[in-house]
């Protein structure tokens, strides 16, 4: 939609997204191919960009490139 690079972040039982922003954005992120992808979970109601749901912090993830 905005022309930004996006990953799907699969936690066991949950799917979120991570976005590569051109400007600096703080928060939880995933490094892939020397790029920073900030967690942006549309299902985490009222959460700011960069927040991971507490029950998934530190859990193993699978990354899906799209």
HELIX and SHEET records of a PDB file:
HELIX    1   1 UNK A   54  UNK A   56  5                                   3    
SHEET    1   A 5 UNK A  29  UNK A  32  0                                        
SHEET    2   A 5 UNK A  35  UNK A  40 -1                                        
SHEET    3   A 5 UNK A  14  UNK A  20 -1                                        
SHEET    4   A 5 UNK A   5  UNK A  11 -1                                        
SHEET    5   A 5 UNK A  61  UNK A  65 -1                                        
END                                                                             
